[in-house]
Amino acid sequence: MSKPLWRPSQQRIEQARITQLRKQLQDRGYEMGAGYAGLQQWSVKQPEQFWEAIWHFGEVIGEGELQPVLVDGDRFPGARWFPSTRLNFAENLLRFRDSRPALVSLLENGERRELSYADLYTRVAQLAAALRAEGVVAGDRVAGFMPNVEETVVAMLAATSLGAVWSSCSPDFGISGVMDRFGQIQPKVLFAADGYHYNGKRCDSLQRIAAIRERIDSIERVVIVPLLEQRPAVDAIADAVLFADYLQASATGVDFARLPFDHPLYIMYSSGTTGVPKCIVHGAGGSLLQHLKEHQLHTDLRREDVFFYFTTCGWMMWNWLVSGLATGATLILYDGSPFANDGRLLLDAIDTEGITVFGTSAKFIAALEKAGHKPRQSHALHSLRTILSTGSPLSHESFEYVYRDFKDDVCLSSISGGTDILSCFVLGCPVLPVYVGEIQAAGLGMAVEIWDEAGNSVVREKGELVCTRPFPSAPIGFWNDPGDTRYRAAYFDSYANVWAHGDYGEVTEHWGFIIHGRSDAVLNPGGVRIGTAEIYRQVERVEEVIDSIVIGQEWGDDVRVVLFVVLREGINLDAELQARIRQSIRENTTPRHVPAVIVQVADIPRTISGKIVELAVRNVVHGREVKNTDALANPGALELYRDLPELRS
């Protein structure tokens, strides 16, 4: 058995909030096995007791009888949680109203703003009063075409305090991308910034806002947040008003609408790279309980923490981050390029803001290593306790880099879940060791298994990630989906009554998890299933390669592996470099993993949230239509993969 990269100290284990929960459960007479595994297994087998314990531990504000906790628990989908309760999501996030900083908003251009919990509550009260006067009621949709700034959080809280449903996307979406999302849900009010800063540029949004307003008839009010100009001209936008002018300054309190546990809270969107995005509806109670669990137990988040995650408002990690207000932590919001100032801007923020929990992407960590950064030498990092990583599998090399060149006394938690559940299936645990390349554990209350092709649960074999029992943060459905037809097809067609997530992974000898990529991107040369992450891990070892994407190309009666690489400036893909790439893959995987073709390209297409789009590239290579390029941050990159001579022989 391999040695861990990190173990929590005994003091850290004893002081962890998950240890406190376990003691509370034992004091109530609940019996469970030893260690985290015992707690996790109990939480899955006794869902009613577990989730009621989370309600109490997270000090959820609500009303009504907690019993029954679960109705129709044998139906998935169809299970109902806490059907006799009522709550308001925003009320739970605004429980603290003191002078402690709630939000610190940082922009790439160096601008910094701070909002205390008391001021946040007042601002939400003023905006909620304005929305109520506008006629916004429970069930209406309120949308944000916004960067990650404090006004976005205020708008979400104000809307959800009334029971309205919040939906957002980042301002780098094109008009068609916004229409594909907001056009489906028909919002009554649109919040939008006049522009944003990215990669040293000022990006104006006003023309796109005007076009969006013109095309979505349901919008009755557009509220403009000034970020580029103090008072931008908004006359060309119908029904537009500036954020400060819209607030009702006389409002001093929030009248929170307490609604059923599963009242709609958020509408999220699938990536949309294979068609019009699916509109995934998440409920208030399930989202709140799941986030409280993941923050307080899996991340060990506390009131005194300073919590950061690099995200845009179009990625579920924004929603996940904002729920940290329910714990009373200070949230660091950042809008701009993560690689500003050669990646140092975010590292600087760890020291200047005293960040204790630093969330980022696997790509960012890999890029820091490729650039030669050694944060432990350039920064103090005294406050840093936990590093979170998601977006794609974190490579073995990145695990080792963090403990070698970042900080050796930190809990590095790779986490994996998705927009589909607004949370995680597998994630970190502050009382468990960290092993190279592994996600630490299945989430509490999540009946996660890896199944082989015959539907058997397997360990140390690759297969499909499934969840065999209901959980509170499962979507309440898709928007405009009569009979839940598309919802059931998305997750329950493979196995009756079992959620199939679409990830390809394995359970390790430590009962951790490795995610090898998306199931629909799995390569199948010679009938052997290969997760793309297995190849990426080896390619990242090659110094000359800064990015890559791999697909399976239909060839004859089989599939061959094709690898595309972006190389450092001035380097060309010659025969010697191709041989080294193939050797690295062959020596550390199997001959089946070795690409038949390697092609140098100038760019890798990614979604706006930074994920590579293997399916879109595969479609282009095969001459098939990519239906929705507006979901991509760099749609022009797809043309680099069309009609390549290297793929004809």
C-alpha positions as CSV (number, residue, x, y, z in Angstrom):
1,M,0.0,0.0,0.0
2,S,1.4,3.4,-1.0
3,K,2.4,6.0,1.6
4,P,0.2,9.2,2.0
5,L,1.5,12.6,0.9
6,W,-0.1,14.1,4.0
7,R,-1.8,13.0,7.2
8,P,-3.8,15.3,9.5
9,S,-2.4,15.8,12.9
10,Q,-4.2,14.2,15.9
11,Q,-5.1,17.7,17.0
12,R,-6.6,18.6,13.7
13,I,-8.6,15.4,13.7
14,E,-9.9,16.0,17.2
15,Q,-10.9,19.6,16.4
16,A,-12.5,18.9,13.1
17,R,-16.2,19.6,12.8
18,I,-16.8,16.1,11.3
19,T,-15.4,14.7,14.6
20,Q,-17.8,16.9,16.5
21,L,-20.7,15.5,14.4
22,R,-19.7,12.0,15.1
23,K,-19.5,12.6,18.8
24,Q,-23.0,14.2,18.7
25,L,-24.4,11.1,16.9
26,Q,-22.8,8.7,19.4
27,D,-24.2,10.8,22.3
28,R,-27.6,10.2,20.8
29,G,-27.1,6.5,20.8
30,Y,-26.4,5.9,17.1
31,E,-24.0,3.1,16.4
32,M,-21.6,3.1,13.5
33,G,-18.3,1.5,12.5
34,A,-14.9,3.0,13.1
35,G,-13.3,5.9,11.3
36,Y,-14.7,7.8,8.4
37,A,-15.7,4.7,6.6
38,G,-18.0,3.7,9.4
39,L,-19.6,7.1,9.5
40,Q,-20.0,7.2,5.7
41,Q,-21.6,3.7,5.6
42,W,-24.0,4.6,8.4
43,S,-25.0,7.9,6.7
44,V,-25.9,5.9,3.6
45,K,-27.8,3.2,5.4
46,Q,-29.6,5.6,7.7
47,P,-30.5,8.5,5.5
48,E,-33.3,9.8,7.6
49,Q,-31.2,10.0,10.8
50,F,-28.2,11.4,8.9
51,W,-29.9,14.2,7.1
52,E,-31.9,15.2,10.1
53,A,-28.6,15.4,12.0
54,I,-27.2,17.7,9.2
55,W,-30.3,20.0,9.6
56,H,-29.5,20.4,13.3
57,F,-25.7,20.5,13.0
58,G,-25.9,23.2,10.3
59,E,-28.5,25.1,12.4
60,V,-30.9,25.4,9.5
61,I,-33.5,28.2,9.9
62,G,-36.9,26.9,9.0
63,E,-40.3,25.9,10.3
64,G,-42.6,22.8,10.4
65,E,-42.1,19.2,11.5
66,L,-38.8,17.5,10.5
67,Q,-40.6,14.1,10.5
68,P,-41.0,12.5,8.1
69,V,-37.5,13.2,6.8
70,L,-37.9,11.1,3.6
71,V,-41.0,10.0,1.8
72,D,-40.9,7.5,-1.1
73,G,-37.2,6.8,-0.4
74,D,-37.3,3.8,-2.6
75,R,-38.0,5.9,-5.7
76,F,-35.2,7.5,-7.5
77,P,-36.2,9.9,-8.9
78,G,-39.3,10.6,-6.9
79,A,-38.1,10.6,-3.3
80,R,-39.2,13.7,-1.3
81,W,-37.2,15.2,1.5
82,F,-38.5,17.1,4.6
83,P,-42.0,17.5,3.0
84,S,-43.5,19.1,6.1
85,T,-40.9,21.9,6.4
86,R,-40.6,25.4,5.0
87,L,-37.5,27.6,4.8
88,N,-35.9,30.4,2.8
89,F,-32.4,29.9,1.4
90,A,-31.4,33.6,1.6
91,E,-32.5,33.7,5.3
92,N,-30.0,30.9,6.1
93,L,-27.2,32.7,4.3
94,L,-28.0,36.0,6.0
95,R,-28.2,34.7,9.6
96,F,-25.1,36.8,10.5
97,R,-25.5,40.5,10.6
98,D,-22.4,41.9,12.3
99,S,-19.3,43.8,11.3
100,R,-17.3,40.8,10.1
101,P,-16.4,41.0,6.4
102,A,-18.9,38.9,4.4
103,L,-17.6,39.6,0.9
104,V,-14.3,40.9,-0.4
105,S,-14.6,41.7,-4.1
106,L,-11.3,41.7,-6.1
107,L,-10.9,42.7,-9.8
108,E,-8.1,41.9,-12.1
109,N,-7.3,45.6,-12.4
110,G,-6.5,45.8,-8.6
111,E,-9.8,47.2,-7.4
112,R,-10.9,45.9,-4.0
113,R,-14.2,46.4,-2.2
114,E,-15.4,44.9,1.1
115,L,-18.9,44.4,2.5
116,S,-19.6,43.4,6.1
117,Y,-22.4,41.0,7.1
118,A,-24.4,43.9,8.4
119,D,-24.0,45.9,5.2
120,L,-24.8,42.8,3.1
121,Y,-28.1,42.4,4.9
122,T,-29.0,46.0,4.4
123,R,-28.1,46.0,0.8
124,V,-30.2,42.8,0.2
125,A,-33.1,44.5,2.1
126,Q,-32.9,47.5,-0.2
127,L,-32.8,45.4,-3.4
128,A,-35.5,43.0,-2.3
129,A,-37.8,45.9,-1.6
130,A,-37.1,47.2,-5.2
131,L,-37.8,43.7,-6.7
132,R,-41.0,43.4,-4.7
133,A,-42.1,46.8,-6.0
134,E,-41.3,45.6,-9.5
135,G,-43.8,42.8,-8.9
136,V,-41.4,39.9,-8.5
137,V,-43.0,37.0,-6.6
138,A,-42.1,33.5,-5.7
139,G,-41.5,31.4,-8.7
140,D,-40.5,34.3,-11.0
141,R,-37.1,34.0,-12.6
142,V,-34.4,36.6,-12.0
143,A,-31.2,36.4,-14.1
144,G,-27.7,37.7,-13.8
145,F,-25.4,38.3,-16.8
146,M,-22.8,39.2,-14.3
147,P,-19.1,38.9,-13.4
148,N,-18.2,37.5,-10.0
149,V,-18.6,40.7,-7.9
150,E,-20.5,41.6,-4.7
151,E,-23.6,42.9,-6.6
152,T,-24.2,39.4,-8.1
153,V,-24.4,37.9,-4.6
154,V,-26.7,40.7,-3.4
155,A,-29.0,40.2,-6.4
156,M,-29.2,36.4,-5.9
157,L,-29.9,36.8,-2.2
158,A,-32.5,39.5,-2.8
159,A,-34.3,37.5,-5.5
160,T,-34.3,34.2,-3.5
161,S,-35.4,36.0,-0.3
162,L,-38.7,36.5,-2.2
163,G,-38.8,33.0,-3.4
164,A,-37.8,33.9,-7.0
165,V,-35.6,31.6,-8.9
166,W,-32.0,32.8,-9.7
167,S,-30.0,31.9,-12.8
168,S,-26.8,33.4,-14.0
169,C,-24.1,33.1,-16.6
170,S,-20.8,35.0,-17.0
171,P,-20.5,38.1,-19.2
172,D,-18.1,36.5,-21.7
173,F,-21.0,34.6,-23.2
174,G,-22.1,35.6,-26.6
175,I,-25.7,36.7,-27.4
176,S,-26.7,33.3,-28.7
177,G,-25.2,31.6,-25.6
178,V,-27.3,33.8,-23.3
179,M,-30.4,33.3,-25.4
180,D,-30.0,29.5,-25.3
181,R,-30.1,29.8,-21.5
182,F,-32.2,32.8,-20.4
183,G,-34.4,32.5,-23.5
184,Q,-35.7,29.2,-22.2
185,I,-36.5,30.3,-18.6
186,Q,-38.0,33.8,-19.4
187,P,-36.7,36.0,-16.6
188,K,-38.7,39.0,-15.3
189,V,-35.6,41.0,-14.2
190,L,-32.1,40.9,-15.7
191,F,-29.0,42.1,-13.7
192,A,-26.0,42.9,-15.9
193,A,-22.7,44.7,-15.6
194,D,-21.7,47.4,-18.1
195,G,-18.5,45.3,-18.7
196,Y,-15.7,43.5,-17.0
197,H,-11.9,43.2,-17.0
198,Y,-10.1,40.2,-18.4
199,N,-6.5,39.5,-19.3
200,G,-5.6,43.2,-19.2
201,K,-8.6,44.3,-21.3
202,R,-11.7,46.3,-20.6
203,C,-14.6,44.4,-22.2
204,D,-17.8,46.4,-22.8
205,S,-21.1,44.5,-22.4
206,L,-23.7,47.2,-23.1
207,Q,-24.4,46.3,-26.7
208,R,-25.0,42.7,-25.9
209,I,-27.2,43.6,-23.0
210,A,-29.4,45.8,-25.3
211,A,-29.7,42.9,-27.8
212,I,-30.6,40.4,-25.0
213,R,-33.3,42.7,-23.7
214,E,-34.6,43.2,-27.2
215,R,-34.9,39.4,-27.8
216,I,-36.4,38.3,-24.4
217,D,-39.9,39.6,-24.1
218,S,-40.4,38.6,-20.5
219,I,-37.8,41.0,-19.2
220,E,-39.5,44.0,-17.5
221,R,-36.4,45.6,-15.9
222,V,-32.7,45.6,-16.6
223,V,-30.5,46.6,-13.7
224,I,-27.1,47.8,-14.8
225,V,-24.1,47.4,-12.4
226,P,-21.3,49.9,-13.2
227,L,-17.9,48.4,-13.3
228,L,-16.1,50.1,-16.2
229,E,-17.7,53.5,-15.8
230,Q,-19.2,55.3,-12.7
231,R,-22.5,56.1,-14.5
232,P,-22.6,54.3,-17.9
233,A,-25.1,55.5,-20.5
234,V,-28.0,53.1,-20.5
235,D,-30.5,55.0,-22.6
236,A,-30.1,52.5,-25.5
237,I,-31.3,49.6,-23.3
238,A,-35.0,49.4,-22.8
239,D,-36.3,49.5,-19.2
240,A,-32.7,49.9,-17.9
241,V,-31.8,51.5,-14.6
242,L,-28.5,51.8,-12.7
243,F,-28.1,49.5,-9.6
244,A,-27.6,52.3,-7.1
245,D,-30.7,54.1,-8.4
246,Y,-32.8,51.0,-8.2
247,L,-32.2,50.3,-4.5
248,Q,-34.9,51.4,-2.1
249,A,-32.8,53.2,0.4
250,S,-35.5,53.3,3.1
251,A,-35.8,49.5,3.4
252,T,-34.1,48.2,6.6
253,G,-35.3,44.6,6.9
254,V,-35.9,41.5,4.7
255,D,-39.3,39.8,4.7
256,F,-38.1,36.3,3.9
257,A,-40.6,34.0,2.1
258,R,-40.5,30.6,3.8
259,L,-41.5,28.1,1.2
260,P,-41.5,24.3,0.8
261,F,-38.2,22.5,1.2
262,D,-38.1,21.7,-2.6
263,H,-39.1,25.1,-3.8
264,P,-37.0,26.0,-6.9
265,L,-33.9,28.0,-6.0
266,Y,-31.5,27.9,-9.0
267,I,-31.7,27.1,-12.6
268,M,-28.3,25.7,-13.8
269,Y,-27.3,24.7,-17.3
270,S,-25.5,21.8,-18.9
271,S,-22.5,22.7,-21.0
272,G,-24.5,22.9,-24.2
273,T,-21.7,21.8,-26.4
274,T,-23.8,19.1,-28.0
275,G,-27.1,21.0,-28.3
276,V,-29.2,23.6,-26.5
277,P,-28.3,23.5,-22.8
278,K,-30.5,21.5,-20.4
279,C,-32.0,23.8,-17.7
280,I,-31.5,21.9,-14.4
281,V,-33.7,23.1,-11.6
282,H,-32.3,22.8,-8.0
283,G,-34.4,23.1,-4.8
284,A,-33.6,25.4,-1.9
285,G,-33.6,22.9,0.9
286,G,-31.5,20.2,-0.8
287,S,-28.9,22.7,-2.0
288,L,-28.6,24.3,1.4
289,L,-28.3,21.0,3.3
290,Q,-25.7,19.6,0.8
291,H,-23.6,22.7,0.9
292,L,-23.7,22.9,4.7
293,K,-22.5,19.3,4.8
294,E,-19.7,19.8,2.2
295,H,-18.5,23.0,3.7
296,Q,-18.6,22.3,7.4
297,L,-17.8,18.6,7.4
298,H,-15.8,17.9,4.3
299,T,-13.9,21.2,4.1
300,D,-14.0,21.9,7.9
301,L,-15.2,25.5,7.2
302,R,-15.8,27.8,10.2
303,R,-16.9,31.3,10.9
304,E,-13.3,32.6,11.2
305,D,-12.3,31.2,7.8
306,V,-11.5,33.2,4.6
307,F,-12.9,31.2,1.7
308,F,-11.9,31.6,-1.9
309,Y,-12.8,29.7,-5.1
310,F,-11.8,30.8,-8.6
311,T,-15.0,30.7,-10.6
312,T,-17.3,32.5,-12.9
313,C,-21.0,33.1,-12.4
314,G,-21.7,30.5,-15.1
315,W,-20.1,27.6,-13.2
316,M,-21.7,25.8,-10.3
317,M,-18.7,26.5,-8.1
318,W,-20.0,30.1,-7.8
319,N,-23.2,28.8,-6.2
320,W,-21.2,26.4,-4.0
321,L,-18.9,29.2,-2.9
322,V,-21.7,31.6,-2.0
323,S,-23.3,29.1,0.3
324,G,-20.2,29.7,2.6
325,L,-22.2,32.7,3.9
326,A,-24.4,30.2,5.8
327,T,-21.3,29.3,7.9
328,G,-20.3,32.9,8.4
329,A,-17.0,32.8,6.6
330,T,-15.5,35.7,4.7
331,L,-15.8,35.0,0.9
332,I,-13.2,36.2,-1.5
333,L,-14.8,37.0,-4.9
334,Y,-12.4,37.4,-7.8
335,D,-13.2,38.4,-11.4
336,G,-10.6,38.4,-14.1
337,S,-8.0,36.0,-15.5
338,P,-6.6,33.4,-13.1
339,F,-3.3,33.9,-14.8
340,A,-3.1,37.6,-14.3
341,N,0.4,38.8,-13.4
342,D,1.7,35.4,-14.5
343,G,-0.6,33.6,-12.0
344,R,0.8,35.6,-9.1
345,L,-2.3,37.7,-8.5
346,L,-4.3,34.9,-6.9
347,L,-1.2,33.6,-4.9
348,D,-0.7,37.2,-3.6
349,A,-4.4,37.2,-2.4
350,I,-3.7,34.2,-0.2
351,D,-1.3,36.3,1.8
352,T,-3.0,39.7,1.6
353,E,-6.5,38.5,2.4
354,G,-5.4,35.7,4.8
355,I,-7.2,33.0,2.7
356,T,-7.5,29.7,4.6
357,V,-9.4,27.7,2.0
358,F,-8.2,28.2,-1.6
359,G,-10.2,26.7,-4.4
360,T,-9.0,26.4,-7.9
361,S,-8.9,24.2,-11.0
362,A,-6.6,21.3,-11.8
363,K,-5.5,23.3,-14.9
364,F,-4.4,26.3,-12.7
365,I,-2.3,24.0,-10.5
366,A,-0.7,22.3,-13.5
367,A,0.0,25.7,-15.2
368,L,1.7,27.0,-12.1
369,E,4.0,24.0,-12.1
370,K,4.7,24.3,-15.9
371,A,5.6,28.0,-15.4
372,G,8.1,27.0,-12.7
373,H,6.3,28.7,-9.8
374,K,7.4,27.7,-6.3
375,P,4.8,29.4,-4.1
376,R,6.4,28.2,-0.8
377,Q,9.5,30.3,-1.8
378,S,7.7,33.4,-3.2
379,H,4.9,33.6,-0.6
380,A,4.3,33.2,3.1
381,L,1.1,31.2,2.9
382,H,0.8,31.1,6.7
383,S,-3.0,31.2,6.7
384,L,-3.5,28.5,4.1
385,R,-5.0,25.3,5.5
386,T,-6.9,23.6,2.6
387,I,-6.5,23.6,-1.2
388,L,-9.5,22.5,-3.3
389,S,-9.3,21.4,-6.9
390,T,-12.0,20.5,-9.4
391,G,-13.0,21.0,-13.1
392,S,-11.0,18.0,-14.3
393,P,-9.0,15.2,-12.7
394,L,-5.9,16.4,-10.7
395,S,-2.8,14.6,-12.0
396,H,-0.4,12.7,-9.8
397,E,2.2,15.2,-10.7
398,S,0.0,18.1,-9.5
399,F,-0.5,16.3,-6.2
400,E,3.2,16.0,-5.7
401,Y,3.8,19.6,-6.9
402,V,1.5,21.0,-4.2
403,Y,3.3,19.2,-1.4
404,R,6.8,19.8,-2.8
405,D,6.5,23.4,-4.0
406,F,3.3,24.9,-2.6
407,K,2.9,23.9,1.1
408,D,3.5,20.5,2.8
409,D,1.0,21.0,5.7
410,V,-2.2,21.5,3.7
411,C,-5.2,19.2,3.0
412,L,-5.3,19.0,-0.8
413,S,-8.8,17.9,-1.6
414,S,-9.7,17.1,-5.2
415,I,-13.4,17.1,-5.5
416,S,-15.8,15.9,-8.2
417,G,-19.5,16.2,-8.8
418,G,-21.2,18.6,-11.1
419,T,-23.8,21.1,-12.2
420,D,-26.2,18.2,-12.3
421,I,-26.2,17.8,-8.5
422,L,-24.9,21.3,-7.6
423,S,-22.4,19.5,-5.3
424,C,-20.0,16.6,-5.1
425,F,-20.3,12.8,-5.1
426,V,-16.6,12.3,-4.1
427,L,-14.5,14.9,-2.3
428,G,-12.2,15.8,0.5
429,C,-12.2,14.8,4.2
430,P,-10.1,16.7,6.8
431,V,-9.6,13.6,9.0
432,L,-8.2,11.3,6.2
433,P,-4.8,11.2,4.6
434,V,-4.1,12.4,1.1
435,Y,-2.8,9.8,-1.4
436,V,-1.2,10.8,-4.7
437,G,-3.8,11.0,-7.5
438,E,-6.8,10.1,-5.3
439,I,-9.9,11.9,-4.2
440,Q,-10.2,11.1,-0.5
441,A,-13.6,9.7,-0.1
442,A,-17.3,9.4,-1.1
443,G,-19.4,12.1,0.4
444,L,-21.4,11.5,3.5
445,G,-25.0,10.5,2.6
446,M,-24.0,9.7,-0.9
447,A,-24.3,6.0,-1.9
448,V,-21.5,6.2,-4.5
449,E,-20.2,3.0,-6.2
450,I,-18.3,2.1,-9.3
451,W,-20.1,-0.4,-11.5
452,D,-18.7,-2.7,-14.2
453,E,-20.5,-3.3,-17.5
454,A,-22.6,-6.0,-15.8
455,G,-23.8,-3.7,-13.1
456,N,-21.7,-5.1,-10.4
457,S,-20.0,-2.9,-7.7
458,V,-16.2,-3.2,-8.1
459,V,-13.1,-2.0,-6.3
460,R,-9.8,-1.4,-8.0
461,E,-11.4,-1.8,-11.4
462,K,-12.6,0.9,-13.7
463,G,-16.3,1.5,-14.4
464,E,-19.3,3.8,-14.2
465,L,-19.8,6.1,-11.2
466,V,-23.3,5.6,-9.9
467,C,-25.3,6.7,-6.9
468,T,-27.7,3.9,-5.7
469,R,-29.9,5.9,-3.3
470,P,-31.6,9.3,-3.3
471,F,-29.9,12.4,-1.9
472,P,-31.4,15.8,-1.2
473,S,-29.5,17.8,-3.8
474,A,-30.7,15.8,-6.8
475,P,-32.4,18.1,-9.2
476,I,-36.1,18.6,-8.7
477,G,-36.3,18.4,-12.5
478,F,-35.5,20.1,-15.8
479,W,-37.3,23.3,-16.8
480,N,-40.2,22.8,-19.2
481,D,-39.9,19.0,-19.1
482,P,-43.4,17.4,-18.9
483,G,-43.3,14.1,-17.2
484,D,-39.6,14.5,-16.4
485,T,-38.9,12.7,-19.7
486,R,-35.5,14.4,-20.4
487,Y,-34.5,14.3,-16.7
488,R,-35.0,10.6,-16.5
489,A,-33.2,10.0,-19.8
490,A,-30.2,12.0,-18.6
491,Y,-29.5,10.0,-15.5
492,F,-31.7,7.0,-15.1
493,D,-31.8,5.3,-18.5
494,S,-28.8,3.1,-17.8
495,Y,-29.9,1.6,-14.5
496,A,-33.5,1.6,-13.1
497,N,-33.7,3.6,-9.8
498,V,-29.9,4.3,-9.9
499,W,-28.3,7.6,-10.8
500,A,-25.6,7.1,-13.5
501,H,-23.5,10.2,-13.5
502,G,-21.5,9.8,-16.7
503,D,-18.1,9.7,-15.0
504,Y,-15.6,6.8,-15.6
505,G,-13.6,6.0,-12.5
506,E,-12.5,3.5,-9.9
507,V,-12.4,2.9,-6.1
508,T,-8.8,2.6,-4.8
509,E,-7.3,0.4,-2.1
510,H,-7.7,3.3,0.3
511,W,-11.4,3.6,-0.5
512,G,-10.7,6.8,-2.2
513,F,-11.6,7.5,-5.8
514,I,-9.9,8.2,-9.2
515,I,-11.9,9.8,-11.9
516,H,-10.6,8.9,-15.4
517,G,-12.8,11.2,-17.4
518,R,-16.3,11.4,-18.8
519,S,-17.8,8.1,-19.8
520,D,-18.9,9.5,-23.2
521,A,-15.3,10.5,-23.9
522,V,-13.8,7.2,-23.0
523,L,-11.6,5.8,-25.7
524,N,-12.3,2.3,-27.0
525,P,-9.4,1.0,-29.2
526,G,-9.6,-2.7,-29.8
527,G,-12.6,-2.8,-27.5
528,V,-10.5,-1.8,-24.5
529,R,-12.0,1.2,-22.5
530,I,-9.5,3.9,-21.7
531,G,-10.2,7.0,-19.6
532,T,-8.7,10.1,-21.2
533,A,-7.3,11.3,-17.8
534,E,-4.9,8.3,-17.9
535,I,-3.3,9.7,-21.0
536,Y,-3.4,13.4,-19.9
537,R,-1.4,12.5,-16.8
538,Q,1.5,11.1,-18.9
539,V,1.4,13.9,-21.4
540,E,1.7,16.5,-18.6
541,R,5.1,14.9,-17.7
542,V,6.5,16.1,-21.0
543,E,8.1,19.5,-20.4
544,E,7.5,20.8,-23.9
545,V,3.7,20.2,-23.8
546,I,1.6,22.9,-22.1
547,D,-1.9,21.6,-23.0
548,S,-3.5,18.6,-24.8
549,I,-6.7,16.9,-25.8
550,V,-7.3,13.3,-26.8
551,I,-10.1,11.7,-28.8
552,G,-11.0,8.4,-30.4
553,Q,-11.1,8.6,-34.2
554,E,-13.1,6.0,-36.1
555,W,-10.6,4.2,-38.3
556,G,-11.5,1.2,-40.4
557,D,-13.5,-1.2,-38.2
558,D,-11.9,0.1,-35.0
559,V,-11.1,3.3,-33.1
560,R,-7.6,4.8,-32.9
561,V,-6.3,7.2,-30.3
562,V,-5.5,10.7,-31.6
563,L,-3.6,13.2,-29.3
564,F,-3.5,16.9,-30.0
565,V,-0.8,19.0,-28.2
566,V,-0.1,22.6,-27.6
567,L,3.6,23.2,-27.3
568,R,5.7,25.9,-25.7
569,E,6.5,28.8,-27.9
570,G,9.2,28.1,-30.5
571,I,8.9,24.3,-30.3
572,N,7.8,22.1,-33.1
573,L,6.5,18.6,-33.0
574,D,9.3,16.6,-34.5
575,A,9.9,12.9,-34.6
576,E,12.0,12.9,-31.4
577,L,9.4,14.7,-29.4
578,Q,6.6,12.4,-30.7
579,A,8.7,9.4,-29.6
580,R,9.2,10.8,-26.1
581,I,5.5,11.5,-25.7
582,R,4.6,7.9,-26.8
583,Q,7.3,6.5,-24.6
584,S,6.0,8.3,-21.5
585,I,2.5,7.0,-22.2
586,R,3.7,3.4,-23.0
587,E,5.9,3.1,-20.0
588,N,3.3,4.3,-17.5
589,T,0.1,2.9,-18.9
590,T,-0.3,0.2,-21.6
591,P,0.4,0.0,-25.4
592,R,-3.3,0.5,-26.0
593,H,-3.0,4.0,-24.5
594,V,-0.3,5.1,-27.0
595,P,-1.8,7.5,-29.6
596,A,-1.7,6.3,-33.2
597,V,-1.4,10.0,-34.3
598,I,-0.1,13.1,-32.5
599,V,-0.9,16.5,-34.0
600,Q,0.4,19.9,-32.9
601,V,-2.3,22.6,-32.6
602,A,-2.3,26.2,-31.6
603,D,-5.2,26.0,-29.1
604,I,-7.5,23.7,-27.2
605,P,-11.2,24.5,-27.2
606,R,-12.7,24.9,-23.8
607,T,-16.0,25.7,-22.3
608,I,-16.4,29.1,-20.6
609,S,-15.8,27.4,-17.3
610,G,-12.5,26.0,-18.5
611,K,-13.3,22.4,-19.3
612,I,-11.9,20.8,-22.5
613,V,-14.5,19.6,-25.0
614,E,-13.5,16.2,-26.2
615,L,-16.9,15.5,-27.8
616,A,-16.9,18.7,-29.8
617,V,-13.4,18.0,-31.2
618,R,-14.4,14.4,-32.0
619,N,-17.4,15.7,-33.9
620,V,-15.3,18.2,-35.9
621,V,-12.7,15.5,-36.8
622,H,-15.5,13.3,-38.1
623,G,-17.1,16.1,-40.0
624,R,-20.2,16.3,-37.8
625,E,-22.0,19.4,-36.7
626,V,-21.1,21.1,-33.4
627,K,-24.5,22.4,-32.4
628,N,-23.7,25.1,-29.9
629,T,-20.3,26.8,-30.2
630,D,-21.5,29.7,-28.0
631,A,-20.9,27.5,-25.0
632,L,-17.2,27.7,-25.8
633,A,-14.7,30.3,-24.5
634,N,-12.8,30.1,-27.8
635,P,-15.1,28.6,-30.5
636,G,-12.6,29.6,-33.2
637,A,-10.2,26.9,-31.9
638,L,-12.5,24.2,-33.3
639,E,-11.6,25.1,-36.8
640,L,-8.0,24.0,-36.1
641,Y,-9.2,20.4,-36.0
642,R,-11.1,20.4,-39.3
643,D,-9.8,18.5,-42.3
644,L,-6.3,17.9,-40.9
645,P,-4.1,16.0,-43.3
646,E,-2.5,14.1,-40.4
647,L,-5.8,12.4,-39.8
648,R,-6.3,11.1,-43.3
649,S,-3.7,8.4,-43.2
